[in-house]
Amino acid sequence: MKLGYQTNTWGGVVGHPAGVTSIKDLYYLANGSTEGALKDISEAGYKGFELFDGNLMQYKDKKDEFKSLLNEYSLEFIGVYTGGNFIYPDILEEELIKIEDVSALASELGARHLVIGGGAVRANGILESDYADLAKALDKVAAIAEKYNLIPSYHPHLGTNVEAPDQLDKLMRLTTINLCPDTAHIEAGGGDPVEVIRKYADRIKYIHLKDYQNGEFLPLGEGHQKFEEMIALLNENNYEDWITVELDSYADPKKGAEISHQFLSNYENTK
């Protein structure tokens, strides 16, 4: 079992302000120190990390510095998280150009996965056609990722048009992209993460774990998610890739990472 951690816990989740007017800059950002996050992630016992596209692009002209961080903290660069609106044809080309820039840099720096969230919710409500438009866009994103030898996966997320189980099923029928379940977002959207993993096991090449209870995202073991069943299902389906903990925020980010690592250590020799 290869355990990784997302850097977004350090500083919380924000967006690049230039993205308000320029789609090419519409990045996610963790508002803390990437170097500090990697140091804590390494010290907590993880072997890899994922980060947001905006934090990755901060190293576009500092590639040697990024590589030196990997060496200093003995970490592997698992992947990058990006996203877009995807349902508005007038800006789709701009979104895809941004994602191609991210994919090229991620690949050059050794990433394995491209994780994609998104699917806008219109002010007047979701249209049925939005799912077909999202699916077509995701197929284009997948082609970009594969061009750079990255494994593309879609990540259902609150605040998008793919929150609820029926919305996920609609989308997955229309696209060939892989699925990266975020177990807490699935439950928060009304789904059962165990059943989602069972249903889409053959399309899961990467996964995000976080716990959930009473509307709150939590370190693993502090909520009520059924991780034992989830990991058993992954093992049954010969899953051998990274398991990444992705906790949006926590008062003490390093402590949260340590809690989840200790919890997962109970399963490290289950396969």
Helices and strands as residue ranges (DSSP letters): E 2-6, G 7-9, E 13-15, G 17-20, G 23-25, E 28-30, H 34-43, E 48-52, H 53-57, H 63-73, E 76-84, H 89-108, E 113-118, H 129-147, E 151-154, H 165-174, E 178-179, H 183-188, H 193-199, G 201-203, E 207-209, E 211-213, E 216-218, H 227-236, E 242-245, H 253-264, G 265-267
